[in-house]
Structure formats: C-alpha cells, structure tokens
C-alpha cells in the first residue's frame, strides 16, 4: 500500500507517520520511485501498536523508542518478555546514587525490598526495573510516612495481592515459547494499558472501603 492508504487504514496522518519513521519507530517502506514507497500489513500493525501505547498508556517518543529497540531485537525464545517489557517502559535511572538518595534511606529500602523478595521466594533479577522502582517507592514511603514499612513482612500482604493478580493476568495457557516479537509486543501493551486499570480500581476500592468503615462506625 502507498502512504495515503497506510494513513487512511491506520487513522494516522501521513506527516505523523513520516515523523515516526524518522524517529525509528516505524521501518521505512520499500522505495518504488523518487519520494515514493510501498508499505505492508506489518507497517499497519506497528502503527496500531504505537497509537495504543501513545493514546492508551500515554507513552512519549523516548519510551516508545526503548520499547521498539527491544521488540525489534527479540530473537530468542528464552527471552523473559514481561521483564523486558517492564524494563522498556521504565525510564533509565542514573547509574550512581547521589548523597541525597542515601540520606533518604535508599540502602534501608534495598534491605527491605530484598528481604521481601527472599521472604516470598520470588525469582527476581537484581537489575530488574520493577525492583528498582520498588526500592525508590519504599524509600519515599519511609520518608514521608514513617512507621508504615519497617520490616519486609510489612510489604508481604501487598506482594501476595500482586502475585494473585499476576496469576489472573498471565494464565496457565500462556506460551513462553511463542513468537518473540508477538509475545513482547503484547507484553508491553498489556503492561502499559492494564496498569492504569489496576490503579483506578484500587482508588475505587479505597473509596468503598472507607465508606464501609464509616457506616460501621456510625452504627449503620
């Protein structure tokens, strides 16, 4: 198909498609003449994924570039797709911690997070993006809400809830030996698109729980 057809089929303006090609998000078409090229269904599918990640998950160009560098490089069936997806969706952290990081309790947060992982027996890499995010989050909670997380066991109920959710999201039918690019694409989409759903449901659950306790305290 020509650029005009690709634009019409995807709903993405031609100028935007050309910009995404320039930024490396979409592969160039096959040249047919000067300033002309043809595109395939693979281009159309890539555009659909980009639109889903931009509009559904709010990802910017830099995040999309990280995502597609990993997706386009997926060659081995033993790749840990979900770990890779989370890594792609996480902004790179600085390699070195500042003195301020240490002052805010980074080392203690590391102890608590690693203690939790050992306690629940999860198979987690030390350089996992999710682990680094949890360390930063725990450090922030300890700074602004001291006393809530003092031991790894304080995090265990949250870990148990998330493990149960993972079993729903990744059913027994999941095939880790499928096509690498397809698996990684949908791992990224699932991670990016479902996270806001989970956070929104959590907020609603807090409202309902608050009102339930309020009714009890009022004798209603």
C-alpha positions as CSV (number, residue, x, y, z in Angstrom):
1,X,0.0,0.0,0.0
2,X,1.0,3.6,-0.6
3,X,1.5,6.2,2.2
4,X,-2.0,7.6,1.6
5,X,-3.6,4.1,2.0
6,X,-1.5,3.4,5.1
7,X,-2.6,6.7,6.6
8,X,-6.3,6.0,5.8
9,X,-6.2,2.5,7.2
10,X,-4.4,3.4,10.4
11,X,-6.1,6.8,11.0
12,X,-2.6,8.3,11.5
13,X,-1.8,11.4,9.4
14,X,0.9,10.9,6.8
15,X,3.0,13.7,8.3
16,X,3.0,11.8,11.7
17,X,3.9,8.5,10.1
18,X,6.8,10.2,8.4
19,X,7.9,11.6,11.7
20,X,7.7,8.2,13.4
21,X,9.8,6.7,10.6
22,X,12.4,9.5,11.1
23,X,12.4,8.7,14.8
24,X,12.9,5.0,14.2
25,X,9.5,3.9,15.5
26,X,8.4,2.6,12.1
27,X,10.5,1.0,9.4
28,X,10.8,2.8,6.1
29,X,8.8,1.5,3.2
30,X,10.2,-0.2,0.1
31,X,11.2,2.5,-2.4
32,X,9.4,2.4,-5.7
33,X,10.3,5.8,-7.2
34,X,11.7,9.1,-6.0
35,X,9.9,10.1,-2.9
36,X,7.6,7.1,-3.1
37,X,7.4,3.8,-1.3
38,X,5.1,0.9,-0.5
39,X,4.1,-0.4,2.9
40,X,2.8,-3.7,4.3
41,X,0.5,-5.0,6.9
42,X,3.4,-5.1,9.3
43,X,3.7,-1.3,9.0
44,X,0.0,-1.0,9.7
45,X,0.2,-3.3,12.8
46,X,3.2,-1.3,14.1
47,X,1.1,1.9,13.7
48,X,-1.7,0.4,15.7
49,X,0.6,-0.6,18.5
50,X,2.1,2.9,18.6
51,X,-1.3,4.5,18.7
52,X,-2.4,2.1,21.5
53,X,0.7,2.9,23.6
54,X,0.5,6.7,23.0
55,X,-3.2,7.2,23.5
56,X,-3.9,4.3,25.8
57,X,-0.8,4.4,28.0
58,X,0.5,7.9,27.4
59,X,4.0,6.9,26.3
60,X,6.2,9.5,24.8
61,X,8.7,9.2,21.9
62,X,11.6,8.3,24.2
63,X,9.7,5.5,25.9
64,X,8.4,4.2,22.5
65,X,12.0,4.1,21.2
66,X,13.1,2.0,24.1
67,X,10.2,-0.3,23.6
68,X,10.7,-0.9,19.9
69,X,14.5,-1.2,20.2
70,X,13.8,-4.2,22.4
71,X,10.9,-5.6,20.4
72,X,12.8,-5.4,17.1
73,X,15.8,-7.1,18.7
74,X,13.8,-10.0,20.2
75,X,15.3,-13.2,18.6
76,X,15.4,-15.8,21.3
77,X,12.5,-17.8,22.7
78,X,14.1,-17.9,26.2
79,X,13.8,-14.1,26.5
80,X,12.0,-13.0,29.7
81,X,9.3,-11.0,27.9
82,X,7.5,-9.5,30.8
83,X,10.7,-8.4,32.5
84,X,11.8,-6.9,29.2
85,X,8.5,-5.1,28.8
86,X,8.7,-3.6,32.2
87,X,12.3,-2.6,31.6
88,X,11.4,-0.9,28.3
89,X,8.5,1.0,30.0
90,X,10.7,2.3,32.8
91,X,12.8,5.4,32.3
92,X,16.5,4.7,32.8
93,X,17.7,5.6,36.3
94,X,21.0,7.2,37.0
95,X,23.9,4.7,37.5
96,X,25.2,6.5,40.5
97,X,23.2,7.4,43.6
98,X,23.6,10.9,45.0
99,X,24.3,11.7,48.6
100,X,20.6,12.8,48.8
101,X,19.5,9.3,47.8
102,X,21.4,7.8,50.6
103,X,20.1,10.4,53.1
104,X,16.5,9.5,52.0
105,X,17.1,5.9,53.1
106,X,18.0,4.2,49.8
107,X,20.1,1.5,51.5
108,X,17.4,0.6,54.0
109,X,14.8,0.4,51.3
110,X,17.1,-2.0,49.4
111,X,17.3,-4.2,52.5
112,X,13.5,-4.2,52.9
113,X,12.9,-5.0,49.2
114,X,15.5,-7.7,49.0
115,X,14.2,-9.1,52.3
116,X,10.6,-9.2,50.9
117,X,11.8,-11.0,47.7
118,X,13.6,-13.6,49.8
119,X,10.6,-14.0,52.1
120,X,8.1,-14.6,49.4
121,X,10.5,-16.6,47.3
122,X,10.1,-14.7,44.0
123,X,12.6,-15.3,41.1
124,X,13.6,-11.7,40.5
125,X,16.8,-10.3,38.9
126,X,18.8,-7.8,40.9
127,X,18.8,-5.4,38.0
128,X,15.0,-5.7,37.4
129,X,13.4,-2.4,36.6
130,X,10.5,-3.4,38.8
131,X,12.9,-3.9,41.8
132,X,14.5,-0.5,41.3
133,X,11.1,1.1,41.2
134,X,10.0,-0.6,44.4
135,X,13.2,0.5,46.1
136,X,12.5,4.1,45.2
137,X,8.9,3.8,46.2
138,X,9.6,2.2,49.6
139,X,12.3,4.9,50.3
140,X,9.7,7.6,49.6
141,X,7.0,6.0,51.8
142,X,9.5,5.7,54.7
143,X,10.5,9.3,54.3
144,X,7.0,10.8,54.2
145,X,5.0,8.2,56.1
146,X,7.5,6.8,58.7
147,X,6.4,3.7,60.6
148,X,4.4,2.0,57.8
149,X,7.2,-0.1,56.3
150,X,9.8,-1.1,58.9
151,X,10.2,-4.8,58.0
152,X,9.9,-6.9,54.9
153,X,6.8,-8.5,56.3
154,X,5.1,-5.1,56.1
155,X,5.2,-5.5,52.4
156,X,4.2,-9.1,52.2
157,X,0.4,-8.6,52.1
158,X,0.9,-6.3,49.1
159,X,3.1,-8.8,47.4
160,X,0.6,-11.6,47.9
161,X,-2.2,-9.5,46.3
162,X,0.0,-8.7,43.3
163,X,1.0,-12.3,42.9
164,X,-2.6,-13.3,42.8
165,X,-3.3,-10.6,40.2
166,X,-0.3,-11.9,38.1
167,X,-1.9,-15.3,38.0
168,X,-5.1,-13.8,36.6
169,X,-3.2,-11.7,34.0
170,X,-0.8,-14.5,33.0
171,X,-2.9,-17.7,32.8
172,X,-1.7,-21.2,32.6
173,X,-2.4,-21.1,28.8
174,X,0.4,-18.5,28.3
175,X,3.0,-19.9,26.0
176,X,6.5,-18.5,26.7
177,X,7.9,-20.3,23.7
178,X,5.8,-18.4,21.1
179,X,7.0,-15.9,18.6
180,X,9.3,-13.5,20.4
181,X,8.2,-10.3,18.7
182,X,4.5,-11.0,19.2
183,X,4.9,-12.0,22.8
184,X,7.0,-9.0,23.6
185,X,4.6,-6.6,21.8
186,X,1.6,-7.8,23.7
187,X,3.6,-8.0,27.0
188,X,4.3,-4.3,26.5
189,X,0.7,-3.5,25.6
190,X,-0.7,-5.5,28.5
191,X,1.7,-3.9,31.0
192,X,1.2,-0.3,29.8
193,X,-2.6,-0.5,29.2
194,X,-3.7,-2.5,32.3
195,X,-1.6,-0.7,34.9
196,X,-4.0,2.4,34.8
197,X,-6.9,0.0,35.1
198,X,-5.4,-1.6,38.2
199,X,-4.6,1.8,39.8
200,X,-8.1,3.1,39.1
201,X,-9.7,0.0,40.6
202,X,-7.5,0.4,43.7
203,X,-8.7,4.0,44.1
204,X,-12.4,2.9,43.8
205,X,-11.7,0.1,46.3
206,X,-10.3,2.7,48.8
207,X,-13.5,4.7,48.5
208,X,-15.7,1.7,49.0
209,X,-13.6,0.5,52.0
210,X,-13.7,4.0,53.6
211,X,-17.4,4.2,53.3
212,X,-17.9,0.7,54.6
213,X,-15.9,1.5,57.8
214,X,-17.7,4.8,58.1
215,X,-21.1,3.0,58.0
216,X,-19.9,0.6,60.7
217,X,-18.6,3.4,63.0
218,X,-21.9,5.1,62.6
219,X,-23.9,2.0,63.5
220,X,-25.4,1.9,60.0
